[in-house]
């Protein structure tokens, strides 16, 4: 790509070279008074001076000169593939309802003009962005993958070891790209070890490592005179323009606007609408499946303390837009997709769908014994959270009955929960305060349905009729608590199981949510003991 200089300026260009996910270097200085073709990187620091002495400085993003850009390589894609580009773009912490509230222009255009299919039963399977994106991109949860946690030191693998879906696309001849704006707390670099080798052909973390130090000189959320979310969108557009006749898999994920604020995302509505509209009108969506999505709903905003907010955390926005011809060419796959928008879906299903785009199969009835079902197949009506690998703590389908906070079982569960939190920080007691229970803010009990308890077997060969004569004894109960701890007024929510016979409580750290910001309370562990930052109130 050629970077242009304007207004009779002399410009100094230094291409930004990635060393790894935590280090960059600058290439040799090149001077130009006209233009510059990127040779070694997609990104460059540029400083220009006009004839009258005015100076201009910025970090720019483009696409380096690539001979492959001139090739038409769709013939290299597998014969049974759908021959579609994949463009995923997401915002951090946006529930489906929040997307509709705060991005109404974009939502209306997607639904009314592009016939976008929104997954209204899409349910998260874990806490936070890594637990949301890892199943989408690998088909697995973190504990099923090689250990990549920084705190494991030399025993940790680089995240390259994960079986990322973009690797399969690259093997099939696709140009690949991954963009994420928060280089300090990135999905795979904050708690995890990051990538040793660049994971995709085009990788925007390099840009943000160079650009972030200069954000303080610009207006909030801006890069010079351009909104920072638009910088990422423009970069994606440049990739699509550069490789017009080349298959592409690109995933952009923007968190700055939406992660910490419920309202700021609204400023992106006009830009988002125009960006998608331009992609459509320039023809890029004629052979592209556009996936607009989020990882989860808000976890820290005030709305999270309401029942509505708790549900919205578990129900993020997720949508697919297919080219207009797809419905005619693949009517059954499209019909199944439409049907599935009203039923329980998960990140595992999205991953299987991305696999099927490369290896398309005749649509069929989905198998509920499989945790991942392609959205081109029909999801069984009887599918449960258990079938879909969604634990009770995260399942938005379950029925919870409120229990008085002064109920003896709740008081006992709350004391157990505080002890559990303290046990998690026990070996770091020299820096982490001992927590105590300040208040129980809410409590509920998971109520098994009458049908579940009384079902015994089917009583006819076709399975139409059930035998509900069983008298199932409940041996385990599940409670959900919201408590406030002290010092620090930390707000925690957890699912706690209770063994009725042994009268023992049990939970695990994966079933615990910190639902208010910890901020500087975790300053003593935030850079070294990442796993403790939600639970440690620092003594200093």
N, C-alpha and C positions, 0 to 999 in steps of 0.2 A: 504494500500500500504506500502511496506517495503522500507524505505530510507536506502541506503547502504553507509557505510564508507569505504574508500580505503586507501592504502599505509600506513598501520599500524598506523592509527590515533586513538586518543581518542577524541570522539565527545560529545558535550553537546547539547541536543535537548530540545527546549521549544516550545510546540505547541501554535499556535496563536488562541485565542478564541475571537469570535465576540461578542461584547456587543450590539452594534447597528451600524448604518451606519457611525458613527463618532467616535467610541471608540472601542478599542481592549484591551485585557489583555493577558498576557503570563501565560501559565500553569506552573506547577512545573518543575524544571530542572530534566532531565533524562540523565544519562551518559551511553555511549555505545562505544565499540571499534569494533563493527561488523555491526549491522543494527538496525533499529527502525521501528516499525509498528505504523502508525498514528492511534490514537484512538478517539480523540475528535474533530479533525479539519483536513482539507485538507492541512494546511499550518503550517510551523514550522521555527523558527529561529534555525540555526545550526552553532556551532562554533567548529572547529576541530583543534587539535594540534598534529603534528607528533612527532616521537621519537627524531628528531634532533631540535625540538623547532619551526619549521615553523607552522604558523597559517593560517587557512582558515575560512572565514565567509560568510554566505549567508542566504537568505530566500528562502525556497524550497516549491514547490507545488506538491502535489500528490493527492491521493484519500484515505480518511480514511477507515479503515476496516469496511465493511458493509455486513452483512449476505445476504442481498438482491442480492448482486452481483453474487452469486452462483445459483440464481434461474432463471428458464425460465418462464417468466410471460407474454408472448405474448397472452396466453389464456384469460387474464383479460382485454385485449383491446376490445372495443365494436365490435360486430360481423360485423357491416356495415362500420367499419373503413378500411383504406387502408393498415393497418399493416406496416407502414413505420416509421422509425426514422425521425426526423427533425433536420437537422444541418444547422443553419444559421451562417454565418460569414461575418462581414461587416467592411469596413473602413470608417471613417468620411471624408466628403467633397471630394468625387470622382464622377465626372460626368461619364456618359457612355463613352464619348470620351476620358476623361483623363485615365480611366481604360485601354482602348485599347492602348493609347499612352505609358503609364508608366509601365504597367504590360503585355507586349506583349507575353511573354512566357506563362504566366498563361492563358491569354485570348485564345491563339492559342490552348493550351491543352484542355481547356473547350469546345471550339467549335468543334475542329477537332477530338479529341479522345473521348470525353464524350457526344457529341451531346447536349450540353447545350443550353437551350432556354433563350435568352436574351430579356427582355421586352424593345423594342425600343421606345415605346410610354408612358413609365412610367413617370408620372408627380407628383411633390410634391404638397402638399396642405397647406403648411405653412412655417414659417421661423424658421430655426434651427433644431437641433437634436431632442428635445422633440416633436416638431410638426411633425417630420417625423416618429419617432419610436412609439409614443403613438397610432396613428391610426392603425399601423401594429399590435401592441401588445394588443390593447383593442377594436379596431373597432370604436373608438370615438375620437373626438378632446378634447383638455383640457377643454374648456368651457362647455362641456357636462358632465364632470365628477365632482365628489366632489372636492372642493377646497383643494389643497395641497401646496399652496405657502407659503414659510417660512414667508414672510412679513405679513401674516395674523395672525401670532402668535398662540395663543391657539385655534383659530377658524379653523386652518388648520388641515387637516387629514394627517396621514401618507400615503405614496403612496400605501401601501398594500390594500387600499380601492378600487383601480382600478381593473376592471375585466380582469386581464392579461390572455392571451391565455395559458400561461404555467400552470395556475391553472387548466384549463380544461384538459390539458394533464396529469397532476399529478393525477387528479380524475379518469383518464382512465388507471392508472397503469404505467405511464411513470416516469422515472427518469428525473429530470429537472436541467438545469444549465443556469446561466447568468454570462457572463464575460464582464467587461468593464475596460479599463486600466486607464482612467483619473479619479482618485479618488477625485481630487480637484474640477473639474468642471463636474462631472458626470451628465448624462442625468436626473436622478431623485433626485440628491442630491445638485446641485449647487443652483438652484432657488427654487426647490421643497424640501419638508421636508424629503424625503428619506424613507427608509423602516424601520419599527420598528422590525418586525420579518423578519428573512432571507427569501427572496422571493422565492428562489428555493433550491433544494437539495444541489447543488454545486454553490457557489457564490464567485467570485474572488475579489470582492472589499476588502474583509478581507486581502487578500494577498497584494494588492497594498497599503493599509494603513500601513502595516508593512514594505514593501519594498521600498516605495518611498523615505523616508528620506536617504536611502543609495545610491540612484542613483547618487548623486554627487561624489561618490568615484569611479564610473565606467566610462568607455568610453561612449560617447554620444549614447543614444538609446540601451545601453547594460545592462544586469544584470549579473555581473561578466563577464564571457566570452561568454554569450549567448545573441543574439539580443532579445530585450524585446517582439517584436511581436511574436517571435518563442516560448517564454515562454508560451504565451497564447495558441498558436497552440498546443504545446506539452501537455499542461494541458487538452485540449479538447480530444486529442488522447488518453490520459491516461483514461479519463472517458469512451470513447468508448471501449478501451481494457478491462477495469475493468467490464463493464456491457455488455459483448458481446451478451448475450442472453436475454437482457432486453430492452424493448422499451425506447427510449431516445428522449428528446426535449432539444436541447442545442443552445444557442445564444451567440456568441462571437462578441464583437464590439471594434475595435481598432482605436484610434484616434491620438495617439502621432505622428506618422509619417506623416500623411496626413492633419491634421487640419490646421496647420499654414504654410505648405509648399506645393508648387505645384510639386516639383521635388523629395523630399526625399523618397516618397513612392516607387520609382523605386528600392531601395535597397532590397525591400521585394519580388521582382518578382521570383527569384530563389527559395527562401524558400516557397513561396506560391505555386508555381508549384510543388515542391517536396512533400509538405504536402498533397495536393489534390491527387497527383499521388500515394502516399503511402496509403492514405485512400482507394483508388480504388483497388490497388494491394493486400491489406490485406483483401479485401472483405467487408469492412464496408459500401461501397456504394451500395452493392447488395440489401440492404433493407432500404435505406436512400434516402430521397430527400434532396439534397444539395442546399442551397440557398446562393449564394455569392452576396453581395449587398453593397449599400452605402445609406446614409441618404439624401444627396443633393450634388450638385457640390460646387466648391470653392466659398466662400462668401467674402473673403478678399484679395485673390491673385490679382496681376495686371490684369490678364485676365478678372476679374470680371468687369472691367471698359470698356470692349468691348461688342458689341452686341452678339458676340459668347459666351462670358463669362456669360452674363445675361441669355442666353438660357440654357447654361450648368448647371448653378445653379439649374434650374428647372427640369433638366433631369438627375438624378443620375443613376448609374449602378445598375441593378437588374436582377438576373438570377436564373433559376431553372434547376437543373440536376436530372433527374429521372433514376432509374435503367433501364437497357436495356430491361427487361421484361415488363415494364409498357406499352409501346406502343402496344404490342401484346395483353395484358390482358384487357386494357382499351383504345381501338383504338379511340373512339369518344372523350373521355376526352382529350387524347393526341392531336388529330387533332384540337380541339378547342383551346388548349393551344398554339399550333403552330400559329394558326390564330391570337390569341390575342397578340402575340409578336409584331404585326405590328399596333396595335390599342391602343387607349387611355386607360391607366390603372393607378391605384392609390394605395396608402397604404391601403385604405379600401378594395380593391379587394384582396390584399395579405392576410389580416386578414380573409376575408371570405373563401379564399382558405385553410388557415390553419385550419379553422373550418371544412371544408369539408373533410380534410384528416382524421379527427376523425369520421365524420358522412357523409360518401360518398353518394351522390345521383346520380340518372341517369342524365347525362349531357343534357342540354337543351339550348334553345335560352335565352340569358340574357335579363333581364327586365330593360330598360334604366330609368324607374321611380325609380329604387332602386339605391342608391349611391354606394352600394357594390355589386359587381358581382363576383362570384367564377370564377377563371381562367379556371376551368374545363368546364364552360359554355361558350357559344359563345357571345362575347361582340357585341352589335348592332353597325353596321357601322355608324349609325346616332348619336351615343353618343357624347355629347358635354361636355365642361368643367363644364357648369352649371349642367348638369345631374350628373356629377361625383363629385359634391361638391368642385370644384376648382374655387376659386374666380379669377376675371380678372387679378389681380395683379400677380398671380402665373401661369396663364395658358400660356403655350408655343404655343398654337394653334391659338391664336388670331392675327389679323392683326393690326399693329400699323403704323400710318403714321407720319413721322417726321414733326414737326412744328418749325418754326423759334423761337429761344429763346427770341427774342425781340418783339414777337407778344404780343399785350396788354393782351390777355387772359392768356398767359403764365406768364407774369410779375405779373399779379394779383394773379394767382395761387401760384406762388413762395412766394409772400409776405404772403398769407394765410398760406402756409405750415410752414414758419418760425414762425408765430404766434402760429400755432398749436403745434410745438415743444416746444416753450416757455411756453405754457399753461400746457404742460405735466410736466414740472419741476417747475411750479409756486410756489407751496407750499414749495419748497426747495430752494428758491432764495437766502437764506443766504449762501448756499454752491455752487450753480450752477449758472454759468454766464448766462446773457441774450444773446442769439444768434442773429446774424444778417446775412443777405444774402450777401455773398461775390461774388458768381458767379452762373449763371445757366449754367450747363454743357451739358444738353440735355433735349429735350422735345418731346413728341409724343402724338398723339390722337388716341384713340381706334375707329377704323372705322367699323361700322356695315355694313354687306354685303348688297348689293342691294337686294338679295333674301330675306333676313330677313325683310327688310323694306317693301317690296312689297307683301310678302306672306299674303293671306287672309284666305284661306281654301282649302281643297281638293275639286275638282269638279267632281270626279267620286267615285263610291262606293268602289273601291279597293284601293283608295289612291295613285294611280300611277301618277295622273296628278294634278297639283296645279293651284289654282287661284291666280295670282300675280297682281291683280288689286288694292290692297290696297295702300293708300298713307299715310303711317305711319309718324306721326309727332314726331321728336326726341325731347323729353323733358328733357333728361339727357345725358350729355357727360362725358366721362372718359378720363383724361389726366394722363400721366406718366412723372414725372419730376425727373431729377438728379441735385442736387444742392450742392454747397460747402458753408459751414457756417463758420463764424468766431465769436470768436477766436477758434483756434484749427484745422482749415481746415478739419472739419468733412465732409465726403461725404455721402449724403443721397439720397435714391430713394423712391418714393412713388407714389401710384395710388390715384388720387384725382377726385372725381365726382363733376359735376357742374350742378346745377339746372338751366336750361335755362330760365324758366319763372320767378323764384324768384331771379336769378342772385346770387346764393349762392354756395360756395364751401363746400365740406365735405370730410373728410377722417377719418380713425381710425388707432390706433397705430399698429394693426395687418397688415396694408397695407404699413408700413414704414420699409425700410431696411437700416441699417447702413452698408456701403459697403467698408469701410476701417477700420483698427484697431484703437481702441480708447486708448489702452494701459494704461499708467499712467494718462491720462486725466480724467479718471473716478475713481481715487484712493479714493476719499472721499465717494463714494457710493458703491464700489465693494463688500464690505463685509456686508453691511446692507440693501442697497436699490437696490437689484439686477435688478429690472425692469427699473432703470434709467441709468444703466451703458452705454448704447449706446447713450444716449441723453444728459447727463450732462457733461459739461466742468467745472471741479472743480476750484473754485476761489483760493484755496490755492496752 
